[in-house]
């Protein structure tokens, strides 16, 4: 049985070495850890990432620290698995990201001058193309949720200068797309709508709204998630008050529900 690694690490280097040693022990001796593959860990890593996201939105620093540790474990786990097949090691992973950061920050490690963060982003995308990327958009993961993907696509395009000049132009585009959507899906027209065209126009409207959010420095993913959390909190208050009044929420009228909903908004 391996010796328990002592909790005496008081530097980043020592703590990271301790984690690597524990990972090696688990991979060699734990039945569950021995069974894991890159593919079996994938969905768990996604789950851990969302848990970190929740902790960040909640401003829960102890939970953020915990979730960062869970993610760090996963990164070390992937590298350990790859080292067993001689594909790469954790050392190569770390040196790889260090080399990339140095290469993509010539304003820090070379003589390139920048004026602001927009210059940095443009340099970043141009360097990526020089490194062999066929498209500026090739770095956007295809499996990203649509809202996040739209945001990243727009940021990437902006990095090479493909963007609106001012936010007023973007808002005009939002209004244009809203009108086009209304034209396809007008609740006052008693005619059958073309759902495919309406869906396309709704997608254009969302894309333009996400674009406008970027121009006023609002992260659309964070904004929507905060609204989700707010809705959940208010709806659960409604459910609680209904229960306290001996009612089933599905049997309440909208007017009755609205009383508790307005109360929840004041909390």
C-alpha positions in Angstrom: 0.0 0.0 0.0 1.4 3.4 -1.0 2.3 5.8 1.8 -0.2 8.7 2.2 1.4 11.8 0.7 1.8 14.3 3.6 0.0 17.6 3.4 3.2 19.6 3.8 3.3 21.3 0.4 3.7 25.1 0.9 4.6 26.1 -2.7 2.8 25.7 -6.0 5.5 23.3 -7.2 5.3 21.1 -4.2 1.5 21.0 -4.2 1.5 20.1 -7.9 4.0 17.3 -7.4 1.9 16.0 -4.5 -1.1 15.9 -6.9 0.9 14.1 -9.5 2.1 11.5 -7.0 -1.5 10.9 -5.8 -2.7 10.5 -9.4 0.0 7.9 -10.1 -1.0 6.0 -6.9 -4.7 6.0 -7.8 -4.0 5.0 -11.4 -2.0 2.0 -10.2 -4.1 0.9 -7.3 -7.7 2.1 -7.4 -10.1 -0.2 -9.4 -12.2 2.8 -10.5 -9.3 5.0 -11.5 -7.6 2.2 -13.4 -10.7 1.7 -15.6 -11.0 5.3 -16.7 -10.2 6.4 -20.3 -10.1 9.8 -22.0 -13.7 9.2 -23.2 -15.1 8.1 -19.9 -13.8 11.2 -18.2 -15.1 13.6 -20.8 -18.7 13.9 -19.5 -17.4 14.2 -16.0 -15.1 17.1 -17.0 -18.0 18.9 -18.6 -20.0 18.5 -15.4 -17.2 19.8 -13.3 -16.8 22.8 -15.6 -20.5 23.7 -15.2 -20.1 23.3 -11.4 -17.3 25.8 -11.5 -19.4 28.1 -13.6 -22.2 27.9 -11.0 -19.8 28.7 -8.2 -18.5 31.7 -10.1 -22.0 33.1 -10.7 -22.8 32.6 -7.0 -19.7 34.4 -6.0 -18.8 31.4 -3.7 -15.1 31.6 -3.3 -14.7 28.4 -1.2 -16.7 26.5 -3.8 -14.7 28.0 -6.6 -11.5 26.8 -5.0 -12.9 23.3 -4.6 -14.1 23.1 -8.2 -10.8 24.4 -9.5 -9.2 21.5 -7.7 -11.6 19.0 -9.3 -10.8 20.4 -12.7 -7.1 20.3 -12.0 -7.4 16.6 -11.1 -9.1 15.9 -14.4 -6.3 17.7 -16.4 -3.7 15.6 -14.6 -5.7 12.5 -15.1 -5.9 13.0 -18.9 -2.1 13.6 -19.1 -1.4 10.5 -17.0 -3.6 8.3 -19.3 -1.8 9.7 -22.4 1.6 9.1 -20.8 0.8 5.4 -20.5 0.4 5.2 -24.3 3.5 7.4 -24.9 1.4 10.1 -26.6 2.4 12.9 -24.3 3.2 13.8 -20.7 2.1 16.5 -18.3 5.5 18.1 -18.8 4.8 18.4 -22.5 1.3 19.7 -21.8 2.7 22.5 -19.6 5.6 23.4 -21.8 3.2 23.5 -24.8 0.9 26.0 -23.2 3.9 28.1 -22.0 5.4 28.1 -25.5 2.0 29.1 -27.0 1.5 32.0 -24.5 5.0 33.3 -25.2 4.5 33.1 -29.0 1.1 34.8 -28.9 2.2 37.6 -26.6 4.9 39.3 -28.7 4.0 42.6 -27.0 5.3 41.1 -23.8 8.1 38.8 -25.0 9.2 40.6 -28.2 9.1 44.1 -29.6 5.5 44.3 -30.9 3.6 47.4 -29.6 -0.1 47.4 -28.7 -2.4 50.2 -27.7 -5.2 48.2 -26.0 -6.8 44.8 -25.6 -8.3 44.9 -29.1 -4.8 45.1 -30.6 -3.9 42.1 -28.5 -6.9 40.1 -29.8 -6.1 41.0 -33.4 -2.5 39.9 -33.0 -3.6 36.7 -31.4 -5.8 35.8 -34.3 -3.2 36.7 -36.9 -0.6 34.6 -35.1 -3.0 31.7 -35.1 -3.4 31.9 -38.9 0.4 32.0 -39.3 0.5 28.8 -37.1 -1.5 27.0 -39.7 -5.2 27.6 -38.8 -7.2 27.5 -42.0 -9.9 29.9 -40.6 -10.2 32.4 -37.9 -13.3 30.5 -36.8 -11.7 27.1 -36.7 -10.9 27.6 -33.0 -14.6 27.7 -32.1 -15.6 24.2 -30.8 -18.4 22.8 -32.8 -20.0 21.3 -29.7 -20.3 24.6 -27.9 -23.9 25.6 -26.9 -25.4 27.8 -29.6 -25.4 31.0 -27.5 -21.8 30.6 -26.5 -20.8 29.7 -30.0 -22.5 32.8 -31.4 -20.6 35.0 -28.9 -17.2 33.4 -29.7 -17.8 33.6 -33.5 -18.4 37.3 -33.2 -15.4 37.8 -31.0 -13.2 35.9 -33.5 -14.5 37.9 -36.4 -13.9 41.1 -34.5 -10.3 40.1 -33.9 -9.5 40.5 -37.6 -11.5 43.7 -38.1 -14.8 42.2 -39.4 -17.1 44.2 -37.1 -19.5 47.1 -36.9 -18.0 50.5 -36.2 -20.4 51.6 -33.4 -23.1 50.2 -31.3 -25.8 52.3 -32.9 -25.3 50.4 -36.1 -25.7 47.1 -34.2 -28.9 48.2 -32.5 -30.3 49.2 -35.9 -29.6 45.7 -37.0 -31.4 44.3 -34.0 -34.5 46.4 -34.9 -34.2 45.2 -38.5 -34.1 41.6 -37.5 -36.9 42.0 -35.0 -39.1 43.5 -37.7 -38.2 40.6 -40.1 -39.1 38.1 -37.4 -42.4 39.9 -36.7 -43.2 39.8 -40.4 -42.8 36.0 -40.4 -44.6 35.4 -37.1 -47.3 38.0 -36.6 -49.7 37.0 -33.9 -52.4 39.3 -35.3 -52.4 37.5 -38.7 -54.7 34.5 -38.7 -52.7 32.7 -41.3 -50.5 29.7 -41.0 -46.9 30.7 -40.6 -43.8 29.2 -42.2 -42.1 27.8 -39.1 -38.8 27.2 -40.9 -38.6 30.8 -42.0 -39.7 32.1 -38.6 -37.1 30.0 -36.9 -34.4 31.4 -39.2 -35.5 35.0 -38.5 -35.6 34.3 -34.8 -32.0 32.9 -35.0 -30.9 36.1 -36.8 -32.6 38.2 -34.1 -30.8 36.3 -31.3 -27.5 36.6 -33.1 -27.9 40.3 -33.5 -28.8 40.7 -29.8 -25.7 38.8 -28.8 -23.7 41.1 -31.0 -25.2 44.1 -29.3 -24.5 42.7 -25.9 -20.8 42.4 -26.9 -20.7 46.0 -27.9 -21.9 47.1 -24.4 -19.7 44.6 -22.6 -22.4 42.3 -21.4 -21.6 38.6 -21.5 -24.8 37.1 -22.9 -24.3 33.7 -21.4 -23.8 35.2 -17.9 -26.8 37.5 -18.4 -29.1 34.7 -19.5 -28.0 32.4 -16.7 -28.5 35.1 -14.0 -32.0 35.5 -15.4 -32.5 31.7 -15.2 -31.4 31.7 -11.6 -33.7 34.7 -10.8 -36.7 32.9 -12.4 -36.0 29.7 -10.5 -35.8 31.6 -7.2 -39.1 33.4 -7.8 -40.9 30.3 -9.1 -39.8 28.3 -6.1 -41.1 31.0 -3.8 -44.4 30.8 -5.7 -44.5 27.0 -5.1 -43.6 27.5 -1.4 -46.4 30.1 -0.9 -48.9 27.9 -2.7 -48.1 25.0 -0.4 -48.3 27.2 2.7 -51.8 28.2 1.6 -52.9 24.6 1.0 -53.1 24.9 -2.8 -51.6 23.0 -5.7 -49.9 25.4 -8.1 -51.4 23.7 -11.1 -54.9 24.5 -9.8 -54.2 28.2 -9.2 -55.3 30.9 -11.6 -52.7 33.2 -13.2 -54.0 36.1 -11.1 -53.4 34.1 -7.9 -49.9 33.1 -9.0 -49.1 36.7 -9.9 -49.7 37.9 -6.3 -46.9 35.6 -5.0 -44.8 36.4 -8.1 -44.9 40.1 -7.3 -43.9 39.2 -3.7 -41.0 37.2 -4.9 -39.7 40.1 -6.9 -39.4 42.2 -3.8 -37.2 39.7 -2.0 
